[in-house]
Amino acid sequence: MAIDISQFKKKKPVPKNTEPTDIFAFLNKDIELFGSGLSDKKKEAFYIEMSILLSAGVDIKTALEIIYEEQTKAKEKTLFGTLKDNIIAGSTLSDAIKNSGKFSDYEFFSLQIGEESGKLALVLQQLAAFYQSKIKQRRQLVSALSYPVLVLSTSFGAIFFMMNFIVPMFADIFKRFGGNLPTITQVIVSVSEVVNAYILYVFLIIIGTVIFLYTQKQKVWYQKWSAMIIIKIPLMGDLIKKIYLARFCYSMNLLISSKIPILRALDLIKKMIGFYPIEMALTEIEEDILQGKSLHKSMGEHEVFPKRLVSLVKVGEEVNQLDIFFDKIAKQYTDEIEHQTGLIGSLIEPIMIIFLGLVVGVILIAMYLPLFQLSNSFQ
């Protein structure tokens, strides 16, 4: 495979991540790894419809006019109207995409290669499949976490209510009757007093921490440490790592199959992957390849890439079918992600229920135990 090294002579600095590896940001936003302006769902729909229309023999101008008429939001209507006008003015689809500023270099180069090779409809299908995979992975993760998060939030809400209202009410009753309280009751009452005394400060500290982290999310140290923390989370860390590895493999498959040189492909993926460990690894892999090292050997020097992935990449290089092997690896990771998200959901659900039951049960026992003692003393 020919490699153009002219644009890689100067060592590039580690790119600043445009998407923080903050798990909460990851869950609560429509993932836009390739830049802002158009959500993944909209891009998926756009590429699917364009591929269908072009495969049916409709020209690009007419296809864009159809998509333009379908838009209901002013911002999106303006975007597709601009694309249509650029096509009418003589631009190619890839140039119109690039000039809009709402798409990534990844998409621009893929579409450009598709136009030059006469396989534009196929490239559009590949882009649509890529976005379908990303959206599916995000939905799987949210599905696995939504119920546990809801149960955990309800648990803390119930505990907070009991510690701030129920326990103080019982504490007043116990003081009126006097006498020594059971140890467990004394502990719960003490915890309740601490919660009432410092809860405001705790909230202020939490809010301050969130604001500080939000302002630091573009800093390298934040991206590095947040990624390290995420990877260390039991069950979830491995799942999130697989999600980013699947995206890496899908990206490599799409770019290599579009005949984009491997160094250019790595550079594009490095800018859009949004995961610090992979970004750092790809920066060093670029330098290794420029010095003549093979892709699989360089990948094997980084822990973020599993040995199985490296072994399959080695085979792909030997048979000159890297795009096919990356596609197969991506599909394997997708299947593993689907299985693991279901497993996490089935494990966390009973754990959360047991946790809530134990905490509430301990509080209730601590509150009613003195009452039982008082009733026995009157008999």
C-alpha positions in Angstrom: 0.0 0.0 0.0 1.5 3.4 -1.0 2.1 5.8 1.9 2.4 9.5 1.4 4.9 10.6 4.2 5.4 14.2 3.1 2.8 15.5 5.5 4.1 13.5 8.4 7.7 14.6 8.5 7.1 17.0 11.4 6.1 15.3 14.7 2.7 16.3 15.6 1.8 17.2 19.2 -0.7 15.0 21.1 -4.1 16.3 19.9 -6.4 17.9 22.3 -9.5 15.8 22.7 -12.7 17.5 21.5 -14.8 15.1 23.5 -14.1 14.6 27.2 -13.9 11.0 28.4 -16.3 11.9 31.2 -18.7 9.0 31.6 -21.6 11.4 32.4 -21.0 13.4 29.3 -20.7 10.2 27.4 -24.1 9.0 28.5 -26.0 12.3 28.4 -25.2 13.7 25.0 -25.7 12.7 21.5 -22.2 11.5 20.7 -20.5 13.8 18.1 -17.0 12.4 17.8 -16.5 14.1 14.4 -17.4 17.7 15.4 -20.4 19.7 16.3 -23.3 20.8 14.1 -25.1 17.6 13.1 -26.0 14.8 15.4 -25.1 11.2 14.8 -28.7 10.2 14.2 -29.1 12.9 11.5 -25.9 11.9 9.8 -27.0 8.3 9.8 -30.3 9.2 8.3 -28.6 11.4 5.7 -26.1 8.8 4.6 -28.8 6.0 4.4 -31.1 8.1 2.3 -28.3 9.4 0.0 -27.1 5.8 -0.6 -30.6 4.6 -1.3 -31.3 7.4 -3.7 -28.0 7.1 -5.6 -28.3 3.4 -5.8 -31.7 3.9 -7.4 -30.2 6.1 -10.1 -31.1 9.5 -8.7 -28.5 12.2 -9.2 -26.9 13.9 -6.3 -28.6 17.3 -6.9 -32.1 15.7 -6.9 -31.2 13.6 -3.9 -30.2 16.6 -1.9 -33.4 18.5 -3.0 -35.5 15.6 -1.7 -33.6 15.6 1.6 -33.8 19.4 1.8 -37.6 19.3 1.5 -37.9 16.7 4.3 -36.2 18.9 6.9 -38.4 20.5 9.5 -35.8 22.4 11.6 -34.5 25.7 10.3 -30.9 24.9 11.1 -30.9 21.6 9.3 -32.8 23.0 6.4 -30.2 25.7 6.0 -27.4 23.2 6.1 -28.9 20.9 3.4 -29.9 23.9 1.4 -26.3 25.1 1.4 -25.1 21.6 0.3 -27.7 21.6 -2.6 -26.6 25.1 -3.7 -22.9 24.1 -3.7 -23.7 21.1 -5.9 -25.7 23.2 -8.3 -22.7 25.6 -8.4 -20.5 22.8 -9.6 -18.9 21.4 -6.4 -18.6 17.7 -5.7 -20.5 16.2 -2.7 -17.2 15.8 -0.8 -16.2 19.5 -1.3 -19.7 20.6 -0.3 -19.5 18.5 2.8 -16.1 20.0 3.6 -17.1 23.6 3.0 -20.2 23.3 5.2 -18.0 22.9 8.3 -20.5 20.5 9.9 -18.7 17.3 8.9 -15.3 15.8 9.7 -12.2 15.3 7.6 -12.9 11.6 8.1 -16.2 11.9 6.1 -14.7 14.3 3.5 -11.8 12.0 2.6 -14.1 8.9 2.5 -16.6 10.6 0.2 -13.7 12.0 -2.0 -12.3 8.5 -2.5 -15.8 7.2 -3.2 -16.2 9.8 -5.9 -12.8 9.1 -7.5 -13.4 5.4 -7.5 -17.0 5.5 -8.6 -18.2 3.8 -5.4 -19.9 6.8 -3.8 -23.0 4.8 -2.9 -21.0 2.1 -1.3 -19.0 4.6 0.8 -22.3 6.3 1.9 -23.6 2.9 3.0 -20.4 2.3 5.0 -20.7 5.7 6.7 -24.3 5.0 7.6 -23.3 1.6 9.0 -20.6 3.2 11.1 -23.1 5.7 12.6 -25.6 2.9 13.2 -23.0 1.0 15.1 -22.1 4.0 17.3 -25.7 4.8 18.1 -26.5 1.2 18.9 -23.5 1.0 21.3 -24.6 4.1 23.0 -28.2 2.8 23.4 -26.9 -0.5 24.8 -24.8 1.3 27.4 -27.6 3.7 28.4 -30.0 0.7 28.6 -27.7 -1.2 30.8 -27.2 1.8 33.2 -30.6 3.5 33.2 -32.3 1.2 35.6 -29.4 0.9 38.1 -28.9 4.6 38.0 -32.6 5.1 38.7 -32.6 2.6 41.5 -29.5 4.1 43.0 -30.9 7.7 42.8 -34.1 6.5 44.5 -32.0 4.7 47.2 -30.1 7.8 48.1 -33.2 9.9 48.0 -35.0 7.6 50.4 -32.0 7.4 52.7 -31.6 11.2 52.6 -35.3 11.6 53.5 -35.1 9.2 56.3 -31.9 10.6 57.8 -33.2 14.2 57.6 -36.8 13.8 58.7 -37.7 10.3 60.0 -34.6 9.8 62.2 -34.7 13.3 63.9 -38.4 12.7 64.7 -37.6 9.4 66.4 -34.6 11.0 68.1 -36.8 13.6 69.8 -39.2 10.9 71.0 -36.2 8.9 72.5 -35.0 12.0 74.3 -38.3 12.5 76.0 -38.4 9.0 77.4 -34.7 9.1 78.4 -32.7 6.0 79.1 -29.8 4.4 77.1 -30.3 3.8 73.4 -29.1 0.7 71.6 -25.7 1.1 69.9 -27.1 0.8 66.4 -29.7 3.5 67.2 -27.0 5.8 68.6 -24.9 5.4 65.4 -27.8 6.1 63.1 -28.8 9.2 65.2 -25.2 10.5 65.1 -25.0 10.0 61.4 -28.3 11.9 61.0 -27.0 14.8 63.0 -23.8 14.9 60.9 -25.9 14.8 57.7 -28.1 17.7 58.9 -25.1 19.7 59.9 -23.0 19.4 56.8 -25.3 18.5 53.9 -25.2 22.1 52.6 -21.4 22.1 52.5 -21.4 18.7 50.8 -23.7 20.0 48.1 -21.5 23.1 47.6 -18.4 20.9 47.4 -20.1 18.7 44.8 -21.3 21.6 42.7 -17.8 23.3 42.9 -16.1 20.0 41.9 -18.4 19.6 38.9 -17.8 23.2 37.7 -14.1 22.8 38.1 -14.0 19.5 36.2 -16.2 21.0 33.5 -13.8 23.9 33.0 -10.8 21.5 32.8 -12.3 19.0 30.4 -10.2 20.1 27.5 -7.0 19.9 29.5 -4.7 16.9 28.8 -4.4 16.0 32.5 -8.2 15.8 32.8 -8.5 13.6 29.8 -5.7 11.3 30.9 -6.9 10.8 34.5 -10.6 10.6 33.6 -9.8 7.9 31.1 -7.7 6.0 33.6 -10.4 6.2 36.2 -13.1 5.0 33.8 -10.9 2.0 32.7 -10.5 1.0 36.3 -14.3 0.8 37.1 -15.3 -2.8 37.5 -17.3 -4.2 34.5 -18.0 -0.7 33.1 -14.3 0.1 32.4 -13.9 -2.9 30.2 -17.1 -2.2 28.4 -16.3 1.4 27.6 -12.9 0.4 26.4 -14.4 -2.1 24.0 -16.8 0.6 22.7 -13.9 2.8 21.7 -11.9 -0.1 20.3 -15.0 -1.1 18.2 -15.1 2.5 16.9 -11.4 2.4 16.1 -11.8 -0.8 14.1 -14.9 0.4 12.2 -13.0 3.6 11.4 -10.0 1.7 10.1 -12.2 -0.6 8.1 -13.9 2.3 6.4 -10.8 4.4 5.7 -8.6 1.6 4.5 -11.4 0.2 2.3 -11.7 3.7 0.8 -8.0 3.4 -0.2 -6.9 6.2 2.3 -3.2 5.7 3.2 -2.8 4.1 6.6 -0.9 7.0 8.1 -3.6 9.4 7.0 -6.2 7.0 8.4 -4.5 6.9 11.8 -4.2 10.7 11.8 -7.9 11.1 11.1 -8.9 8.5 13.7 -6.6 10.1 16.3 -8.4 13.4 16.0 -11.9 12.0 16.3 -11.7 8.9 18.6 -12.2 10.9 21.8 -10.4 8.5 24.1 -7.0 9.6 25.5 -5.2 6.2 25.7 -6.0 5.4 22.1 -5.1 8.9 21.0 -1.7 8.7 22.7 -1.1 5.2 21.2 -1.9 6.3 17.7 0.4 9.3 18.0 3.3 6.9 18.7 2.2 4.3 16.2 2.4 7.0 13.4 6.0 7.7 14.3 6.8 3.9 14.4 5.3 3.4 11.0 7.3 6.3 9.6 10.4 4.5 10.9 9.4 1.3 9.1 7.8 -0.7 11.8 4.7 -2.7 11.0 1.3 -1.7 12.3 0.7 -4.8 14.4 4.2 -4.6 16.1 3.6 -1.0 17.0 0.1 -1.7 18.3 1.5 -4.6 20.4 3.6 -2.1 22.4 0.5 -0.4 23.8 -1.6 -2.0 26.5 -4.8 -0.3 25.3 -4.8 -2.8 22.3 -5.6 -6.4 23.4 -3.3 -9.2 22.2 -6.2 -10.8 20.2 -6.7 -7.5 18.3 -2.9 -7.3 17.6 -2.8 -10.9 16.4 -5.6 -10.4 13.9 -4.1 -7.2 12.6 -0.9 -9.1 12.0 -2.7 -11.7 9.9 -4.5 -8.9 8.1 -1.2 -7.3 7.2 0.3 -10.6 6.0 -2.6 -11.3 3.6 -3.0 -7.6 2.7 -6.6 -7.6 3.9 -6.5 -5.2 6.8 -9.9 -3.6 6.0 -11.6 -7.0 6.1 -10.0 -8.0 9.4 -10.8 -4.7 11.0 -14.4 -5.2 9.9 -14.5 -8.6 11.5 -12.9 -7.4 14.7 -15.3 -4.5 15.0 -18.3 -6.9 14.6 -16.8 -9.2 17.3 -16.5 -6.3 19.7 -20.1 -5.2 18.9 -21.3 -8.7 19.8 -19.3 -8.6 23.0 -20.6 -5.2 23.9 -24.2 -6.3 23.4 -23.7 -9.4 25.6 -21.8 -7.4 28.3 -24.4 -4.7 28.5 -27.1 -7.2 29.1 -25.0 -9.0 31.7 -24.2 -5.7 33.6 -27.9 -4.8 33.6 -28.9 -8.2 35.0 -26.1 -8.1 37.7 -26.5 -4.5 38.9 -30.3 -4.6 39.2 -30.5 -7.1 42.1 -27.4 -5.6 43.7 -29.1 -2.2 43.8 -32.3 -3.7 45.2 -30.4 -5.6 47.9 -28.4 -2.5 48.8 -31.6 -0.3 49.2 -33.3 -3.0 51.2 -30.4 -3.5 53.6 -29.8 0.3 54.2 -33.5 1.0 54.8 -33.9 -2.1 56.9 -31.0 -1.1 59.2 -32.4 2.3 59.7 -35.9 1.0 60.5 -34.5 -1.6 62.9 -32.4 1.1 64.6 -35.5 3.3 65.0 -38.0 0.7 66.2 -35.6 -1.2 68.5 -35.8 1.4 71.4 -39.6 1.4 71.0 -39.7 -2.4 71.5 -37.5 -2.0 74.6 -39.8 0.7 76.0 -42.9 -1.5 75.4 -41.2 -4.4 77.2 -40.3 -2.1 80.2 -43.9 -1.1 80.7 -45.1 -4.8 80.8 
